[in-house]
Amino acid sequence: MVVEEGTIEVRHRRRYGKDDEPQDIVFKIRQILNWTFIIVGIIGIALYTYGVWYRSNTRFEMMGIVVVVIAVVVKMSECMLRLKK
């Protein structure tokens, strides 16, 4: 934050090079959890869609729902790490 003659200017730390510190282990874990969420979520949606559209098979629908729920749990754990920091 820079104060100039009675005004306050807030600068973002990434734009002005103040975030050049090495990234900590929590950031790396969060990135891994984010990618896991994305991949598992896509797999779950693909399974569910396959079960609904092509096979009309409740087994694939159920597998898709379970996989998506697992992806949501992964995302919630990532959010807990973000909030803890």
Residue frames as a rotation matrix with the C-alpha (Angstrom) as fourth column:
MET 1
0.590 0.807 0.000 0.00
0.807 -0.590 0.000 0.00
0.000 0.000 -1.000 0.00
VAL 2
-0.585 -0.762 0.278 1.39
0.778 -0.624 -0.073 3.39
0.229 0.174 0.958 -1.01
VAL 3
0.414 0.687 -0.597 0.24
0.795 -0.592 -0.131 6.63
-0.444 -0.421 -0.791 0.60
GLU 4
-0.603 -0.570 0.559 0.55
0.774 -0.589 0.234 9.75
0.196 0.573 0.796 -1.54
GLU 5
-0.971 0.097 0.217 -0.62
-0.118 -0.989 -0.090 13.10
0.206 -0.113 0.972 -0.21
GLY 6
-0.527 0.799 0.291 -3.77
-0.694 -0.206 -0.690 11.96
-0.491 -0.565 0.663 1.54
THR 7
0.464 0.673 -0.576 -4.72
-0.870 0.469 -0.153 9.24
0.167 0.572 0.803 -0.95
ILE 8
-0.070 -0.424 0.903 -4.22
-0.502 0.797 0.335 5.54
-0.862 -0.430 -0.269 -0.58
GLU 9
0.260 0.062 -0.964 -3.18
-0.932 0.275 -0.234 3.44
0.251 0.959 0.130 -3.55
VAL 10
0.362 -0.082 0.929 -3.35
-0.439 0.864 0.247 -0.32
-0.822 -0.497 0.277 -3.18
ARG 11
-0.017 -0.466 -0.884 -1.00
-0.989 0.140 -0.055 -2.24
0.150 0.873 -0.463 -5.42
HIS 12
0.942 0.333 -0.030 -1.29
-0.331 0.942 0.063 -5.90
0.049 -0.050 0.998 -6.17
ARG 13
0.400 -0.855 0.330 1.78
-0.506 0.095 0.857 -7.75
-0.764 -0.510 -0.394 -4.93
ARG 14
0.288 -0.296 0.911 2.14
0.608 0.791 0.064 -9.98
-0.740 0.535 0.408 -8.01
ARG 15
0.841 0.091 0.534 2.22
0.509 -0.467 -0.723 -7.06
0.183 0.880 -0.439 -10.43
TYR 16
0.770 -0.523 0.366 4.94
-0.524 -0.845 -0.106 -5.24
0.365 -0.110 -0.925 -8.56
GLY 17
0.147 -0.823 -0.549 7.29
-0.210 0.516 -0.830 -8.16
0.967 0.238 -0.097 -7.96
LYS 18
-0.231 -0.240 0.943 6.70
-0.947 -0.166 -0.274 -8.64
0.222 -0.957 -0.189 -4.26
ASP 19
0.689 0.517 0.508 5.60
-0.605 0.796 0.010 -12.23
-0.399 -0.314 0.861 -4.70
ASP 20
0.369 -0.655 -0.660 8.99
-0.683 0.291 -0.670 -13.50
0.631 0.698 -0.340 -5.83
GLU 21
-0.155 -0.390 0.908 9.39
-0.917 0.398 0.014 -15.70
-0.367 -0.831 -0.419 -2.75
PRO 22
-0.876 -0.155 -0.456 9.75
-0.341 0.869 0.359 -19.43
0.341 0.470 -0.814 -3.39
GLN 23
0.080 0.995 -0.055 6.41
-0.712 0.096 0.695 -21.19
0.697 -0.017 0.717 -3.34
ASP 24
-0.434 -0.212 0.875 5.71
-0.863 0.378 -0.336 -23.18
-0.259 -0.901 -0.347 -0.22
ILE 25
-0.999 -0.031 0.029 4.69
-0.025 0.983 0.185 -26.83
-0.034 0.184 -0.982 -0.04
VAL 26
-0.344 0.939 -0.009 1.04
0.276 0.092 -0.957 -25.98
-0.897 -0.332 -0.291 0.66
PHE 27
0.082 0.328 -0.941 0.77
-0.752 -0.599 -0.275 -24.18
-0.654 0.730 0.198 -2.67
LYS 28
-0.678 -0.412 -0.609 2.18
-0.719 0.546 0.431 -27.20
0.155 0.730 -0.666 -4.49
ILE 29
-0.886 0.427 0.181 -0.21
0.305 0.830 -0.467 -29.56
-0.349 -0.358 -0.866 -2.69
ARG 30
-0.062 0.903 -0.425 -3.12
-0.093 -0.429 -0.899 -27.27
-0.994 -0.016 0.110 -3.59
GLN 31
-0.162 -0.061 -0.985 -2.11
-0.950 -0.260 0.173 -27.33
-0.267 0.964 -0.016 -7.25
ILE 32
-0.956 -0.187 -0.224 -1.96
-0.238 0.944 0.227 -31.13
0.169 0.270 -0.948 -7.24
LEU 33
-0.610 0.791 0.052 -5.39
0.412 0.372 -0.832 -31.29
-0.677 -0.485 -0.553 -5.58
ASN 34
0.000 0.597 -0.803 -6.81
-0.542 -0.675 -0.501 -28.84
-0.840 0.435 0.324 -8.15
TRP 35
-0.462 -0.230 -0.856 -5.56
-0.878 0.254 0.406 -30.91
0.124 0.939 -0.319 -11.08
THR 36
-0.989 0.149 0.020 -6.85
0.140 0.963 -0.232 -34.08
-0.054 -0.226 -0.973 -9.43
PHE 37
-0.311 0.925 -0.219 -10.26
0.072 -0.207 -0.976 -32.45
-0.948 -0.319 -0.002 -9.01
ILE 38
-0.031 0.283 -0.959 -10.39
-0.870 -0.479 -0.113 -31.45
-0.491 0.831 0.261 -12.67
ILE 39
-0.703 -0.318 -0.636 -9.33
-0.636 0.681 0.362 -34.86
0.318 0.659 -0.681 -14.02
VAL 40
-0.924 0.382 0.024 -11.53
0.314 0.793 -0.523 -36.90
-0.219 -0.475 -0.852 -11.68
GLY 41
-0.240 0.874 -0.423 -14.48
-0.188 -0.470 -0.863 -34.59
-0.952 -0.127 0.277 -12.34
ILE 42
-0.185 0.121 -0.975 -14.14
-0.973 -0.158 0.165 -35.00
-0.134 0.980 0.147 -16.11
ILE 43
-0.913 -0.163 -0.374 -13.93
-0.225 0.966 0.129 -38.78
0.340 0.202 -0.918 -15.74
GLY 44
-0.738 0.674 -0.007 -17.03
0.297 0.316 -0.901 -38.79
-0.605 -0.667 -0.434 -13.54
ILE 45
-0.046 0.726 -0.686 -19.01
-0.581 -0.578 -0.573 -36.68
-0.812 0.373 0.448 -15.97
ALA 46
-0.457 -0.184 -0.870 -17.91
-0.865 0.318 0.387 -38.91
0.206 0.930 -0.305 -18.86
LEU 47
-0.990 0.105 -0.095 -19.02
0.126 0.960 -0.248 -42.05
0.066 -0.258 -0.964 -16.99
TYR 48
-0.439 0.879 -0.186 -22.37
0.132 -0.142 -0.981 -40.53
-0.889 -0.455 -0.053 -16.11
THR 49
-0.051 0.388 -0.920 -22.94
-0.843 -0.510 -0.168 -39.29
-0.535 0.768 0.353 -19.65
TYR 50
-0.756 -0.277 -0.593 -22.01
-0.571 0.723 0.390 -42.69
0.321 0.633 -0.704 -21.08
GLY 51
-0.907 0.420 0.019 -24.46
0.329 0.737 -0.591 -44.38
-0.262 -0.530 -0.807 -18.74
VAL 52
-0.197 0.888 -0.416 -27.31
-0.044 -0.432 -0.901 -42.01
-0.979 -0.159 0.124 -19.57
TRP 53
0.102 0.264 -0.959 -26.95
-0.841 -0.492 -0.225 -41.52
-0.532 0.830 0.171 -23.31
TYR 54
-0.306 -0.376 -0.875 -25.42
-0.899 0.416 0.136 -44.63
0.313 0.828 -0.465 -24.77
ARG 55
-0.851 -0.143 -0.506 -26.06
-0.055 0.981 -0.184 -47.61
0.523 -0.129 -0.843 -22.57
SER 56
0.123 0.896 0.428 -29.01
-0.646 -0.255 0.720 -46.55
0.754 -0.365 0.547 -20.49
ASN 57
0.127 -0.259 -0.957 -27.21
0.498 0.851 -0.164 -48.44
0.858 -0.456 0.237 -17.76
THR 58
0.875 0.279 0.396 -27.64
-0.171 -0.587 0.791 -47.37
0.453 -0.760 -0.466 -14.16
ARG 59
0.643 -0.713 -0.281 -24.30
0.736 0.474 0.483 -48.96
-0.211 -0.518 0.829 -13.25
PHE 60
-0.301 -0.777 0.553 -22.37
0.874 -0.457 -0.167 -46.32
0.383 0.433 0.816 -15.21
GLU 61
0.299 0.484 0.822 -24.63
0.057 -0.869 0.491 -43.57
0.953 -0.100 -0.287 -13.91
MET 62
0.986 0.105 -0.128 -23.95
0.122 0.059 0.991 -44.61
0.111 -0.993 0.046 -10.34
MET 63
0.245 -0.967 -0.066 -20.21
0.956 0.229 0.185 -44.90
-0.164 -0.108 0.981 -10.96
GLY 64
-0.213 -0.291 0.933 -20.22
0.596 -0.795 -0.112 -41.41
0.774 0.532 0.343 -12.46
ILE 65
0.665 0.533 0.523 -22.05
-0.104 -0.628 0.771 -39.97
0.740 -0.567 -0.362 -9.47
VAL 66
0.870 -0.380 -0.314 -19.63
0.449 0.348 0.823 -41.61
-0.203 -0.857 0.473 -7.02
VAL 67
-0.056 -0.946 0.318 -16.59
0.994 -0.082 -0.068 -40.36
0.091 0.313 0.946 -8.96
VAL 68
-0.016 0.114 0.993 -17.96
0.258 -0.959 0.115 -36.81
0.966 0.258 -0.014 -9.05
VAL 69
0.933 0.343 0.112 -18.62
-0.037 -0.219 0.975 -36.93
0.359 -0.913 -0.192 -5.29
ILE 70
0.490 -0.838 -0.240 -15.00
0.820 0.350 0.452 -38.02
-0.294 -0.419 0.859 -4.77
ALA 71
-0.248 -0.561 0.789 -13.89
0.781 -0.598 -0.180 -35.06
0.573 0.572 0.587 -6.92
VAL 72
0.466 0.493 0.735 -15.95
-0.039 -0.818 0.573 -32.71
0.884 -0.296 -0.362 -4.75
VAL 73
0.942 -0.180 -0.283 -14.31
0.318 0.216 0.923 -34.11
-0.105 -0.960 0.261 -1.60
VAL 74
0.005 -0.983 0.181 -10.89
1.000 0.010 0.026 -33.46
-0.027 0.181 0.983 -3.16
LYS 75
-0.150 -0.010 0.989 -11.93
0.412 -0.909 0.053 -29.87
0.899 0.416 0.141 -3.96
MET 76
0.833 0.494 0.249 -13.23
-0.032 -0.407 0.913 -29.32
0.552 -0.769 -0.323 -0.42
SER 77
0.632 -0.678 -0.376 -9.90
0.711 0.315 0.629 -30.49
-0.308 -0.665 0.681 1.01
GLU 78
-0.303 -0.724 0.619 -8.10
0.878 -0.464 -0.114 -28.02
0.370 0.509 0.777 -1.27
CYS 79
0.229 0.474 0.850 -10.39
0.096 -0.880 0.465 -25.23
0.969 -0.025 -0.247 -0.06
MET 80
0.955 0.079 -0.287 -9.65
0.283 0.059 0.957 -26.13
0.092 -0.995 0.034 3.55
LEU 81
0.080 -0.993 -0.093 -5.93
0.975 0.058 0.214 -25.78
-0.207 -0.107 0.972 2.85
ARG 82
-0.309 -0.149 0.939 -6.56
0.564 -0.824 0.055 -22.39
0.766 0.546 0.339 1.24
LEU 83
0.599 0.631 0.492 -8.62
-0.033 -0.594 0.803 -21.16
0.800 -0.498 -0.335 4.17
LYS 84
0.761 -0.376 -0.529 -6.11
0.645 0.344 0.682 -22.46
-0.074 -0.860 0.504 6.70
LYS 85
-0.322 -0.921 0.219 -3.39
0.940 -0.339 -0.046 -20.30
0.117 0.191 0.975 5.17
